[in-house]
């Protein structure tokens, strides 16, 4: 096995997630997405062997190249920024996490219509207003949610966010709580928004306490990338 520490690391992560979910009291189940970006095809294979069926990649081309060399039936998530001219390459992914603008939503919708099947996506929200991160701002959510209802080439299943790196706990909770509120706005508009993709290796426990249904974990499972 190329990542011998993975089973023990995963067992510890599962224990910490269960404890965080109990503390948070939201009653959600949590899917672990093993972030395999920058690792070779051995990482998705090791994740699957350890009991993780969902893997995440940041870049479309890296993911497609890796898919061609991975034989285990993992579910591929696109968790990074997606350029509009690459929406046609999203078919192998079970979920696009980073729908970060109305223009990208329109492009994904058009692709979904053309292929005859809606594209599953999460609306990316930038709660704290970081200039280095994309995404909708919280005041935009309600109006965009109403607009998205009419786009039948999309299946908007919830919200994704990234909290500021190394932020103190109150900032993390504000970011994750704001994403939870954004999901509520989508649901209020009639969208099937149940998922909250938030939390990474350094902050996943707080994310789960705040209601995360998906956490995106790389370093804590696979170690530091070379």
C-alpha positions in Angstrom: 0.0 0.0 0.0 1.6 3.3 -1.0 0.2 5.2 2.0 0.7 2.8 5.0 -0.4 5.4 7.5 -3.7 6.0 5.8 -5.9 3.4 7.6 -4.9 4.7 11.1 -5.2 8.3 10.0 -8.7 7.6 8.6 -9.8 5.9 11.8 -8.8 8.9 13.8 -10.5 11.3 11.4 -13.7 9.3 11.6 -13.6 9.3 15.4 -13.1 13.1 15.4 -15.9 13.7 12.9 -18.3 11.6 15.0 -17.4 13.6 18.1 -17.7 16.9 16.3 -21.1 15.9 14.8 -22.4 15.0 18.3 -21.2 18.4 19.7 -22.7 20.3 16.8 -26.1 18.7 17.2 -27.2 19.1 13.5 -27.8 15.4 13.1 -26.0 15.2 9.7 -24.0 12.3 8.2 -20.6 13.4 6.9 -18.9 12.2 3.7 -15.1 12.4 3.6 -13.7 13.5 0.3 -10.1 12.3 0.0 -8.3 15.2 -1.8 -5.8 13.5 -4.1 -4.6 16.5 -6.0 -0.8 16.5 -6.7 -0.6 12.8 -5.8 -0.3 10.0 -8.3 -3.0 7.4 -9.1 -1.9 5.4 -6.1 -3.7 7.9 -3.8 -7.2 7.3 -5.1 -6.5 3.5 -5.1 -5.3 3.7 -1.5 -8.3 5.8 -0.4 -10.6 3.2 -1.9 -8.8 0.3 -0.3 -9.0 2.1 3.1 -12.8 2.5 2.7 -13.1 6.0 1.1 -15.2 6.0 -2.1 -15.1 9.8 -2.8 -12.0 11.6 -4.0 -11.5 15.2 -4.9 -9.3 16.9 -7.5 -8.7 20.6 -8.1 -7.8 20.7 -11.8 -9.8 19.2 -14.6 -6.9 18.0 -16.7 -5.0 16.5 -13.8 -8.1 14.7 -12.8 -8.8 13.3 -16.3 -5.2 12.1 -16.6 -5.5 10.4 -13.3 -8.9 8.8 -14.0 -7.3 7.1 -17.0 -4.9 5.3 -14.7 -7.2 4.5 -11.8 -9.1 1.2 -12.0 -11.0 1.3 -8.7 -14.6 2.7 -8.8 -14.2 5.9 -6.8 -16.5 8.8 -7.2 -14.7 11.9 -8.5 -15.5 15.4 -7.2 -14.2 18.5 -8.8 -13.4 20.8 -5.9 -11.3 23.5 -7.5 -12.1 26.5 -9.7 -13.7 25.5 -13.1 -13.2 27.7 -16.2 -16.3 28.1 -18.3 -14.6 26.7 -21.4 -14.0 23.4 -19.6 -17.6 22.6 -18.5 -17.8 20.0 -21.3 -15.2 18.0 -19.3 -17.3 17.7 -16.2 -19.2 14.5 -17.2 -17.0 12.1 -15.2 -17.5 14.0 -12.0 -20.3 13.2 -9.6 -20.3 16.8 -8.3 -18.9 20.2 -9.2 -18.2 22.0 -5.9 -17.0 25.3 -7.2 -19.9 27.0 -9.0 -18.7 30.4 -8.1 -20.5 32.8 -10.5 -23.7 33.3 -12.5 -21.7 33.0 -15.7 -20.4 29.6 -14.7 -23.8 28.6 -13.6 -25.2 29.5 -17.0 -22.4 27.5 -18.8 -23.0 24.4 -16.6 -26.7 24.7 -17.3 -26.2 24.9 -21.0 -24.0 21.8 -20.9 -26.5 20.0 -18.8 -29.2 20.8 -21.4 -27.0 19.7 -24.3 -26.2 16.4 -22.7 -29.8 15.8 -21.6 -28.9 15.4 -17.9 -28.5 18.2 -15.3 -25.0 18.9 -13.9 -24.8 18.3 -10.1 -23.2 21.4 -8.6 -22.8 23.3 -5.3 -23.0 27.0 -5.1 -19.7 28.4 -3.8 -20.1 31.2 -1.3 -17.4 33.6 -0.2 -18.7 34.5 3.3 -15.8 36.5 4.6 -15.2 38.5 1.4 -11.6 37.3 0.8 -10.3 38.8 -2.4 -8.2 35.7 -3.2 -11.3 33.5 -3.2 -14.1 33.3 -5.7 -17.8 32.7 -5.0 -21.1 34.5 -4.4 -21.4 37.0 -1.6 -24.1 36.3 0.9 -26.3 39.3 -0.2 -26.4 37.7 -3.7 -27.7 34.4 -2.7 -31.5 34.9 -2.5 -31.8 36.5 -5.9 -29.5 34.0 -7.5 -31.3 31.2 -5.9 -34.6 32.3 -7.6 -32.8 32.6 -10.9 -31.2 29.1 -10.6 -34.6 27.5 -10.1 -35.3 28.2 -13.8 -32.0 26.5 -15.0 -33.1 22.9 -15.6 -29.6 21.9 -16.8 -28.4 22.3 -13.2 -29.0 20.4 -10.0 -28.0 22.7 -7.2 -27.5 20.4 -4.3 -26.1 22.8 -1.7 -23.2 25.1 -0.9 -19.5 25.0 -0.7 -17.2 27.4 1.1 -13.5 27.7 2.0 -12.7 29.4 5.3 -9.7 31.7 5.6 -6.5 29.8 6.2 -5.3 29.7 9.8 -8.1 31.9 10.9 -9.1 32.0 14.6 -12.1 30.0 15.7 -14.7 32.9 15.7 -13.8 33.6 12.0 -14.1 30.0 11.1 -17.5 29.7 12.7 -18.7 32.8 11.0 -17.6 31.5 7.6 -19.1 28.1 8.1 -22.3 29.4 9.7 -22.7 31.8 6.8 -22.5 28.9 4.4 -25.2 27.1 6.4 -27.3 30.2 6.1 -26.7 30.4 2.4 -27.9 26.8 2.0 -31.1 27.7 3.8 -31.6 30.6 1.3 -31.3 28.1 -1.6 -33.7 25.7 0.1 -36.2 28.5 0.8 -36.2 29.2 -2.9 -37.1 25.6 -3.7 -33.7 24.2 -4.7 -32.8 20.7 -3.5 -30.0 22.1 -1.3 -29.0 19.6 1.4 -25.2 19.5 1.1 -22.6 21.7 2.9 -19.1 21.1 1.5 -16.8 22.8 4.0 -13.8 22.0 6.2 -10.3 20.9 5.3 -7.5 19.2 7.3 -7.0 22.2 9.6 -10.5 23.1 10.4 -12.8 20.1 9.6 -14.0 19.6 13.2 -15.3 23.1 13.5 -16.9 22.7 10.1 -18.7 19.6 11.2 -19.8 21.2 14.4 -21.4 23.9 12.1 -23.2 21.4 10.0 -20.8 20.2 7.2 -22.1 17.2 5.3 -18.9 16.9 3.2 -15.3 17.5 4.3 -12.4 17.8 1.9 -9.3 16.2 3.5 -5.9 15.7 2.0 -2.8 16.3 4.2 -4.3 14.7 7.3 -4.9 11.5 5.3 -2.0 11.3 2.9 0.7 13.5 4.5 2.4 16.5 3.1 2.7 16.7 -0.7 6.1 16.7 -2.2 
